[in-house]
Amino acid sequence: MARARMTTLRTLKPGEPIPAGEPSRCFGTNGYIVLLWTVAPYTAIRCYEHRAVMGNPLGEVHHKNGNKHDNRPENLEVLTSREHRRRHASYDIEAAAELYRSGLSYRDIAARVGVRSEVVMKSLKRVDVTSRSVSDTVKISWEAKRR
């Protein structure tokens, strides 16, 4: 019985030239549009569409309006990693820390400040806020509902 050959898939590194030809498009698990080029038999290269639109720069590509599917050049800008992190943490982290200490979850805080819950979790970790266990979070939530 013939053995099926696996396709090698690699991600285009920042600064690498974009492959020639028409790529196929799909959605990545993180919600961004991914472009795929077949560059040889059993070999493919992937790159996020927003990076390709900006020429696959060395910096990070930021969506100005926050829409991961809006890859028009006028909605994209190239930033340093530091500036990109700062843009996504543009809320009062100390106020978020107080909300967390009062019993709100990362998800609840994220909904209030307009960022993803992972952003809240990471930013609170950077300011040394200790994460609660799941059982503590459930207990706090249950006690708040009883009041």
C-alpha positions as CSV (number, residue, x, y, z in Angstrom):
1,M,0.0,0.0,0.0
2,A,1.4,3.4,-1.0
3,R,2.1,5.8,1.9
4,A,0.5,9.3,1.7
5,R,3.0,12.1,1.6
6,M,2.5,14.9,4.1
7,T,2.6,18.5,3.0
8,T,5.2,20.7,4.6
9,L,3.7,24.0,5.8
10,R,5.8,26.9,7.0
11,T,5.0,30.4,8.0
12,L,6.6,33.3,6.1
13,K,9.1,35.0,8.4
14,P,8.8,38.8,8.8
15,G,10.8,40.6,6.1
16,E,10.7,37.6,3.7
17,P,9.4,38.3,0.2
18,I,5.9,37.3,-0.5
19,P,5.7,34.3,-2.9
20,A,4.5,34.8,-6.5
21,G,1.2,33.6,-7.6
22,E,-2.3,33.6,-6.4
23,P,-2.7,32.3,-2.8
24,S,-5.8,30.5,-1.4
25,R,-7.5,32.2,1.5
26,C,-8.9,30.7,4.7
27,F,-9.7,31.7,8.2
28,G,-7.2,30.9,11.0
29,T,-8.4,29.6,14.3
30,N,-7.6,33.1,15.8
31,G,-10.0,34.8,13.4
32,Y,-7.4,36.3,11.0
33,I,-7.5,35.6,7.3
34,V,-4.6,33.4,6.3
35,L,-3.1,33.2,2.8
36,L,-1.6,29.9,1.5
37,W,0.8,29.5,-1.4
38,T,1.8,26.2,-2.9
39,V,5.4,26.8,-3.7
40,A,6.4,23.2,-4.7
41,P,4.9,19.8,-4.6
42,Y,4.0,19.1,-1.0
43,T,5.3,22.4,0.2
44,A,3.2,25.4,1.2
45,I,3.8,28.8,2.8
46,R,1.3,30.7,4.9
47,C,1.1,34.3,5.9
48,Y,-1.6,36.4,7.5
49,E,-3.3,38.6,4.9
50,H,-2.9,41.8,6.9
51,R,0.9,41.2,6.9
52,A,1.0,40.4,3.2
53,V,-1.0,43.6,2.4
54,M,1.6,45.6,4.1
55,G,4.5,43.8,2.4
56,N,5.3,41.4,5.3
57,P,7.2,44.0,7.3
58,L,9.6,43.4,10.2
59,G,7.2,45.2,12.6
60,E,3.7,44.2,13.8
61,V,0.7,45.1,11.7
62,H,-2.2,46.7,13.6
63,H,-5.8,46.9,12.6
64,K,-6.8,50.5,13.3
65,N,-10.5,49.7,13.6
66,G,-10.0,46.4,15.5
67,N,-11.7,44.4,12.7
68,K,-9.5,41.4,11.9
69,H,-11.1,41.0,8.5
70,D,-10.7,44.6,7.4
71,N,-7.3,44.3,5.6
72,R,-7.5,47.5,3.5
73,P,-4.2,49.3,3.6
74,E,-5.8,52.4,5.1
75,N,-7.0,50.4,8.0
76,L,-3.5,48.9,8.7
77,E,-0.4,50.4,10.2
78,V,3.1,48.9,11.0
79,L,4.1,49.4,14.6
80,T,7.0,48.2,16.8
81,S,6.1,45.3,19.2
82,R,6.2,47.7,22.1
83,E,3.9,50.2,20.5
84,H,1.5,47.5,19.4
85,R,1.3,46.1,23.0
86,R,0.7,49.7,24.3
87,R,-2.2,50.2,21.8
88,H,-3.9,47.0,22.9
89,A,-3.5,47.9,26.6
90,S,-5.0,51.4,26.2
91,Y,-7.2,51.1,29.3
92,D,-6.6,51.8,33.0
93,I,-4.8,48.7,34.2
94,E,-4.9,49.8,37.9
95,A,-8.7,50.2,37.6
96,A,-8.9,46.8,36.0
97,A,-6.9,45.4,38.9
98,E,-9.3,46.8,41.4
99,L,-12.2,45.3,39.5
100,Y,-10.5,41.9,39.5
101,R,-9.8,42.2,43.2
102,S,-13.4,43.0,43.8
103,G,-14.5,39.7,42.2
104,L,-15.0,40.5,38.5
105,S,-13.7,37.9,36.1
106,Y,-11.2,38.7,33.3
107,R,-14.1,38.3,30.9
108,D,-16.3,40.8,32.8
109,I,-13.5,43.3,32.9
110,A,-12.7,42.8,29.2
111,A,-16.3,43.5,28.3
112,R,-16.2,46.8,30.3
113,V,-13.0,48.1,28.9
114,G,-13.4,46.8,25.3
115,V,-10.5,44.4,25.0
116,R,-10.1,40.6,24.9
117,S,-10.0,38.7,28.2
118,E,-6.5,37.4,27.4
119,V,-5.3,41.0,27.2
120,V,-6.7,41.8,30.6
121,M,-5.2,38.6,32.1
122,K,-1.7,39.3,30.6
123,S,-1.8,43.0,31.6
124,L,-2.8,42.2,35.2
125,K,-0.1,39.6,35.4
126,R,2.5,42.2,34.3
127,V,1.4,44.4,37.3
128,D,1.7,41.4,39.7
129,V,-2.0,40.7,40.3
130,T,-2.2,37.1,41.4
131,S,-4.8,35.0,39.4
132,R,-7.6,33.4,41.3
133,S,-8.3,29.7,41.0
134,V,-11.4,28.7,39.1
135,S,-13.0,27.5,42.4
136,D,-12.4,30.9,44.0
137,T,-13.9,32.7,41.0
138,V,-17.0,30.5,41.1
139,K,-17.3,31.1,44.9
140,I,-17.0,34.9,44.5
141,S,-19.5,34.9,41.7
142,W,-22.0,32.7,43.7
143,E,-21.6,35.0,46.8
144,A,-22.2,38.1,44.6
145,K,-25.5,36.6,43.3
146,R,-26.7,35.8,46.8
147,R,-26.3,39.5,47.9
